[in-house]
Amino acid sequence: MAVKPTEAQITRYADMFAAMGTDARLRIVRLLLAAHPDGMVAGEIGAELGIPASTLSHHLEKLRNEDLVRVRRESTFLWYSANAEALQELLGFLYAECCTRNKAIQPQAIVTLCK
């Protein structure tokens, strides 16, 4: 049997989902996953998604605060990348409930979606 998540873990996962709860932030995470592992500079993200710099900064900060996005400085540029480990943990939390414990969704259906 899988280990039951703690209340603190559930709260953390809820905060992570909330951080991705806008279309702009979800698009940012998807774009950064596509650019994984190198990531992208903020200007590239904004240009690709059509998000103004000030708004983008707010969204990136929210994602970074929930550890969904990482940032590194190279010279004068800030490179953003998806935190694949945190996203894997978050997806694992859902997967454990829907696909292993009660079989609400068959695991093969998830694998098919990801192809």
BAFI-3210 file (N, C-alpha, C; in Angstrom, 3 decimals, decimal comma, padded with zeros to 6 digits):
// residues 115
n [1|2|3|4|5|6|7|8|9|10|11|12|13|14|15|16|17|18|19|20|21|22|23|24|25|26|27|28|29|30|31|32|33|34|35|36|37|38|39|40|41|42|43|44|45|46|47|48|49|50|51|52|53|54|55|56|57|58|59|60|61|62|63|64|65|66|67|68|69|70|71|72|73|74|75|76|77|78|79|80|81|82|83|84|85|86|87|88|89|90|91|92|93|94|95|96|97|98|99|100|101|102|103|104|105|106|107|108|109|110|111|112|113|114|115]
n.u [000,843|000,495|002,187|000,399|-000,171|000,993|-000,684|000,715|002,061|-000,112|-001,144|001,008|000,998|-001,501|-001,003|000,893|-000,624|-002,429|-000,699|-000,241|-002,656|-003,588|-004,120|-001,888|000,292|000,247|000,809|003,404|004,774|004,466|005,877|008,453|008,959|009,135|011,492|013,295|016,384|017,630|016,247|014,944|015,502|013,954|012,967|012,674|010,666|008,520|008,246|007,599|005,158|003,670|003,435|003,540|006,506|006,370|004,110|004,838|007,026|005,749|004,226|006,279|007,596|005,645|005,457|008,075|008,169|006,661|008,287|008,152|009,412|012,736|015,460|018,370|021,286|023,108|025,618|024,197|021,724|018,682|017,937|015,278|013,898|011,969|011,154|011,650|011,710|010,023|007,610|007,306|006,926|004,498|002,768|003,020|001,715|-000,985|-001,217|-000,873|-003,265|-005,305|-004,643|-003,445|-004,316|-007,209|-007,872|-009,265|-008,543|-007,031|-003,615|-002,408|-003,819|-002,874|-000,214|-000,635|-001,736|000,511|002,158]
n.v [-001,185|002,243|005,043|007,191|010,583|013,361|015,979|018,359|017,856|017,608|020,193|021,568|020,510|021,440|024,189|024,250|023,434|025,567|027,631|027,080|027,644|029,517|030,447|031,637|030,931|028,163|027,856|028,887|026,966|024,704|025,570|025,871|023,245|022,144|023,298|022,089|020,566|023,018|025,503|028,898|032,365|035,166|037,127|035,648|033,868|035,622|036,761|034,510|033,729|036,010|037,705|040,552|042,062|042,921|041,603|038,969|038,674|038,661|036,280|034,354|034,627|033,726|031,017|030,248|030,623|028,483|026,437|025,338|026,316|027,050|029,364|030,751|032,748|034,019|035,896|038,841|037,809|036,163|032,878|030,698|027,629|024,611|022,900|019,827|017,712|018,510|018,742|016,092|014,897|016,095|015,145|012,449|012,302|012,693|010,531|008,324|008,238|008,143|006,120|003,915|003,310|003,360|002,834|004,561|005,659|003,933|002,985|002,671|004,421|006,910|006,775|006,593|009,134|010,685|010,219]
n.w [000,000|-000,746|000,766|002,815|002,096|004,047|005,932|005,586|003,179|001,429|001,579|000,473|-002,161|-003,006|-003,005|-005,042|-007,253|-007,267|-007,936|-010,575|-011,576|-013,446|-016,843|-018,052|-016,383|-016,519|-019,233|-019,221|-017,646|-019,285|-021,579|-020,499|-019,776|-022,307|-023,072|-021,482|-020,516|-020,472|-020,277|-020,443|-021,176|-019,566|-021,379|-023,750|-023,011|-022,532|-025,107|-026,657|-025,541|-025,551|-023,324|-021,323|-019,865|-017,106|-016,134|-016,687|-014,971|-012,480|-012,690|-013,023|-010,592|-008,775|-009,580|-009,032|-006,264|-005,406|-006,022|-008,541|-010,692|-011,517|-011,172|-012,620|-012,654|-015,317|-016,228|-017,192|-017,519|-016,593|-016,314|-016,705|-015,658|-015,760|-012,793|-012,802|-010,993|-008,863|-010,264|-011,057|-008,581|-007,837|-009,872|-009,318|-006,869|-007,628|-009,392|-007,722|-006,325|-008,327|-010,092|-008,922|-006,301|-006,286|-008,883|-010,612|-012,992|-015,575|-015,523|-018,067|-019,657|-018,890|-019,712|-022,463|-022,977|-022,603|-024,730]
ca.u [000,000|001,254|002,212|-000,587|000,490|000,715|-001,440|001,657|002,280|-001,335|-001,179|002,041|000,516|-002,590|-000,366|001,527|-001,692|-002,942|000,274|-000,410|-004,080|-003,981|-003,691|-000,529|001,292|000,268|001,538|004,820|005,305|004,548|006,969|009,720|009,160|009,581|012,867|014,070|016,780|018,332|015,430|014,838|015,578|012,622|012,541|012,223|009,377|007,529|008,031|006,939|003,791|002,979|003,156|004,387|007,566|005,954|003,185|005,624|007,805|004,821|003,907|007,486|007,847|004,675|005,885|009,324|007,854|006,120|009,359|007,823|010,352|014,025|016,090|019,817|021,827|024,301|025,959|023,075|020,488|018,059|017,445|014,235|013,697|010,977|011,687|011,074|011,553|008,811|006,466|007,160|006,347|003,104|002,046|003,013|000,663|-002,255|-001,156|-001,042|-004,686|-006,225|-004,240|-002,935|-005,104|-008,604|-007,987|-010,237|-008,015|-006,050|-002,282|-002,107|-004,446|-001,970|000,929|-001,104|-001,859|001,832|002,901]
ca.v [000,000|003,492|005,844|008,265|011,891|014,131|017,216|019,354|017,541|017,933|021,652|021,958|020,174|022,365|025,460|024,083|023,465|026,934|028,450|026,810|027,781|030,503|029,986|032,118|030,143|026,822|027,967|029,063|025,670|023,849|026,061|025,549|021,799|021,906|023,788|021,380|021,102|024,297|026,620|030,059|033,659|035,746|037,783|034,621|033,356|036,662|036,881|033,291|033,631|037,291|038,216|041,713|041,778|043,092|040,512|037,743|038,649|038,256|034,855|033,559|034,672|032,823|029,642|030,025|030,512|027,137|025,534|024,720|026,893|027,448|030,465|030,874|033,951|033,897|037,263|039,729|037,126|035,195|031,701|029,984|026,245|023,859|021,999|018,540|016,865|018,944|018,375|014,637|014,618|016,521|014,176|011,194|012,420|012,410|009,195|007,339|008,139|007,820|005,002|002,752|002,962|003,024|002,502|005,424|005,754|002,873|003,539|002,686|005,609|008,017|006,605|006,916|010,589|011,312|009,921]
ca.w [000,000|-000,827|001,974|002,785|002,212|005,257|005,710|005,059|001,763|000,695|001,495|-000,509|-003,502|-003,318|-003,343|-006,346|-008,251|-007,305|-008,658|-012,008|-011,816|-014,448|-018,165|-018,332|-015,645|-017,094|-020,500|-018,883|-017,227|-020,483|-022,418|-019,841|-019,902|-023,684|-023,154|-020,454|-019,218|-020,603|-019,855|-021,326|-020,510|-019,391|-022,609|-024,703|-022,534|-022,798|-026,549|-027,140|-025,036|-025,660|-021,978|-021,016|-018,899|-015,705|-015,825|-016,707|-013,745|-011,415|-012,865|-012,761|-009,145|-008,146|-009,875|-008,316|-004,840|-005,159|-006,444|-009,824|-011,641|-010,957|-011,887|-012,442|-013,287|-016,158|-016,619|-016,891|-017,881|-015,693|-017,035|-015,979|-016,096|-014,999|-011,778|-013,190|-009,808|-008,158|-011,093|-010,975|-007,272|-007,893|-010,700|-008,578|-005,860|-008,298|-009,970|-006,651|-005,990|-009,424|-010,943|-008,200|-005,130|-006,567|-010,314|-011,295|-014,352|-015,795|-015,778|-019,494|-020,237|-018,615|-020,588|-023,810|-023,040|-022,591|-025,964]
c.u [000,886|001,165|001,227|000,131|000,078|-000,121|-000,539|001,930|001,061|-001,457|-000,178|001,566|-000,610|-002,024|000,300|000,476|-002,266|-002,001|000,153|-001,851|-004,512|-003,464|-002,261|000,515|001,369|001,010|003,036|005,438|005,454|005,705|008,323|009,992|009,653|011,036|013,792|015,218|017,393|017,551|015,461|015,038|014,184|012,114|012,031|010,848|008,277|007,206|007,247|005,457|003,005|002,578|004,083|005,344|007,110|005,008|003,927|006,422|006,959|004,526|005,112|007,796|006,909|005,073|007,174|009,076|007,305|007,085|009,031|008,781|011,615|014,610|017,586|020,287|023,063|024,567|024,793|021,720|020,006|017,457|016,447|014,097|012,645|011,701|011,023|010,841|010,281|007,562|006,235|006,523|004,857|002,263|001,973|001,934|-000,698|-002,313|-001,427|-002,512|-005,513|-005,889|-003,755|-003,852|-006,524|-008,878|-009,059|-009,844|-006,974|-004,691|-001,936|-002,697|-003,552|-000,771|000,550|-001,222|-000,514|002,628|002,636]
c.v [001,246|004,251|006,999|009,604|012,596|015,365|018,299|019,113|017,921|019,447|022,145|021,686|021,111|023,726|025,396|024,129|024,872|027,846|028,253|027,061|028,918|030,012|030,425|031,262|028,714|026,823|028,140|027,729|024,743|024,259|025,702|024,047|021,448|022,324|023,098|020,599|022,502|025,475|027,754|031,326|034,274|036,390|036,807|034,081|034,358|036,798|035,690|033,259|034,938|037,870|039,394|041,416|041,887|041,981|039,188|037,596|038,178|036,762|033,972|033,520|033,732|031,369|029,295|029,848|029,137|026,052|024,774|025,166|027,277|028,568|030,449|032,105|033,568|035,277|038,169|039,082|036,215|034,087|030,973|028,584|025,596|022,993|020,648|017,636|017,227|018,571|016,870|014,235|014,952|015,546|012,817|011,163|012,099|010,977|008,125|007,155|007,595|006,525|003,777|002,340|002,558|002,746|003,308|005,615|004,657|003,486|003,625|003,920|006,839|007,953|006,971|008,425|011,264|011,074|010,949]
c.w [000,000|000,490|001,812|002,958|003,504|004,910|005,112|003,574|000,930|000,523|000,461|-001,929|-003,927|-003,722|-004,717|-007,462|-008,384|-008,097|-010,162|-012,458|-012,722|-015,798|-018,464|-017,637|-016,161|-018,430|-020,257|-018,499|-018,430|-021,377|-021,807|-019,838|-021,302|-023,859|-022,149|-021,083|-019,290|-020,056|-020,859|-020,507|-020,524|-020,678|-023,654|-024,303|-022,866|-024,273|-027,101|-026,754|-025,138|-024,317|-021,709|-019,863|-017,444|-015,262|-015,762|-015,420|-012,573|-011,494|-012,541|-011,270|-008,397|-008,373|-009,135|-006,821|-004,472|-005,639|-007,734|-010,919|-010,884|-011,800|-011,586|-013,199|-014,076|-016,716|-016,236|-017,172|-016,769|-016,545|-016,147|-016,553|-015,204|-013,978|-011,992|-011,982|-009,045|-008,950|-011,072|-009,653|-007,259|-008,712|-010,020|-007,512|-006,481|-008,813|-008,913|-006,303|-007,142|-010,144|-010,186|-007,060|-005,489|-008,042|-011,034|-012,755|-014,498|-016,116|-017,262|-020,173|-020,027|-019,551|-022,020|-023,981|-023,190|-023,870|-027,017]
res [m|a|v|k|p|t|e|a|q|i|t|r|y|a|d|m|f|a|a|m|g|t|d|a|r|l|r|i|v|r|l|l|l|a|a|h|p|d|g|m|v|a|g|e|i|g|a|e|l|g|i|p|a|s|t|l|s|h|h|l|e|k|l|r|n|e|d|l|v|r|v|r|r|e|s|t|f|l|w|y|s|a|n|a|e|a|l|q|e|l|l|g|f|l|y|a|e|c|c|t|r|n|k|a|i|q|p|q|a|i|v|t|l|c|k]
***
